[in-house]
Amino acid sequence: MNTNEIKSTVKQLTETCECLSCKTKYKEDKINVIATTKKEGLFEMHCDKCHSTSLVTVMISKGIRLEGQTRKHSKIENISKNDVLDMKNFLQNFDGNFKKIL
């Protein structure tokens, strides 16, 4: 992901995601980039109200409209509440051993 894609992703996350615990919308300054590749990014989101943390993976696809502009390599996929819950459930039992899961 390039810088513009990261900025667009953060904006999209603030507009579409809410805290699973208290349903508060996330603020831009509470969303951190953990890692990115050319087509995906991992973001950490902190809730100001209840102080919980969520992790979100965002995938980018080619040739799709993003924020009113056509870009070669960008589309932010909608992230459902179930996607976030699935990641939360996975992380609750994850022991940090990436070799084991890969």
C-alpha positions as CSV (number, residue, x, y, z in Angstrom):
1,M,0.0,0.0,0.0
2,N,1.3,3.4,-0.8
3,T,0.8,6.5,1.4
4,N,-2.4,7.6,-0.4
5,E,-3.9,4.2,-0.1
6,I,-3.1,4.1,3.6
7,K,-4.6,7.6,4.1
8,S,-7.8,6.5,2.2
9,T,-8.0,3.3,4.2
10,V,-7.8,5.1,7.5
11,K,-10.5,7.5,6.4
12,Q,-12.7,4.6,5.3
13,L,-12.1,2.9,8.6
14,T,-13.2,6.0,10.5
15,E,-16.4,6.1,8.4
16,T,-17.4,2.5,8.5
17,C,-16.0,0.8,11.6
18,E,-17.2,1.1,15.2
19,C,-15.9,-0.4,18.4
20,L,-17.2,-3.9,19.1
21,S,-17.6,-3.2,22.8
22,C,-19.3,0.2,22.9
23,K,-20.2,1.0,19.2
24,T,-18.2,4.3,19.2
25,K,-16.7,5.3,15.8
26,Y,-12.9,5.3,15.7
27,K,-11.0,8.5,15.4
28,E,-8.3,8.9,12.8
29,D,-5.5,9.5,15.3
30,K,-6.4,6.3,17.1
31,I,-5.8,4.1,14.0
32,N,-2.2,2.8,13.7
33,V,-0.6,1.0,10.7
34,I,1.0,-2.2,11.9
35,A,2.2,-3.5,8.5
36,T,1.5,-3.3,4.8
37,T,2.3,-5.1,1.6
38,K,1.5,-4.0,-1.9
39,K,-2.1,-5.3,-1.6
40,E,-3.0,-5.4,2.1
41,G,-2.5,-3.7,5.4
42,L,-2.9,-4.5,9.0
43,F,-4.4,-1.7,11.2
44,E,-4.8,-1.4,15.0
45,M,-7.7,0.7,16.2
46,H,-8.1,2.0,19.8
47,C,-11.4,3.1,21.2
48,D,-11.3,6.5,23.1
49,K,-14.5,5.6,25.0
50,C,-13.9,2.1,26.4
51,H,-10.1,1.7,25.6
52,S,-10.5,-1.6,23.7
53,T,-8.4,-2.5,20.7
54,S,-9.3,-4.1,17.4
55,L,-7.1,-5.3,14.5
56,V,-8.3,-5.1,10.9
57,T,-6.8,-6.4,7.7
58,V,-7.6,-4.5,4.6
59,M,-7.2,-5.9,1.1
60,I,-6.7,-3.7,-2.1
61,S,-7.8,-4.8,-5.6
62,K,-7.0,-3.3,-9.0
63,G,-8.9,-0.7,-11.1
64,I,-11.8,0.1,-8.7
65,R,-13.0,3.5,-7.8
66,L,-11.9,5.0,-4.5
67,E,-13.1,8.3,-3.1
68,G,-14.3,9.5,-6.5
69,Q,-11.1,8.9,-8.2
70,T,-10.0,6.0,-10.4
71,R,-6.7,4.5,-9.3
72,K,-4.8,1.6,-10.8
73,H,-4.4,-0.4,-7.6
74,S,-7.0,0.5,-5.1
75,K,-10.3,-0.5,-3.6
76,I,-11.0,-0.7,0.0
77,E,-13.1,-3.8,0.7
78,N,-15.9,-3.3,3.1
79,I,-15.0,-4.8,6.5
80,S,-18.0,-6.4,8.2
81,K,-18.5,-6.7,11.9
82,N,-18.2,-10.4,11.5
83,D,-14.7,-10.0,9.9
84,V,-13.6,-8.0,13.0
85,L,-15.2,-10.6,15.3
86,D,-13.4,-13.4,13.5
87,M,-10.1,-11.7,13.9
88,K,-10.8,-10.9,17.6
89,N,-11.7,-14.6,18.2
90,F,-8.6,-15.8,16.4
91,L,-6.3,-13.4,18.4
92,Q,-7.8,-14.4,21.7
93,N,-6.4,-17.9,21.2
94,F,-3.3,-17.0,19.2
95,D,0.0,-17.7,21.0
96,G,2.2,-15.6,18.7
97,N,3.7,-18.7,17.0
98,F,3.4,-17.7,13.3
99,K,5.4,-20.7,12.2
100,K,2.8,-23.0,13.6
101,I,-0.1,-21.3,11.7
102,L,1.8,-20.9,8.4
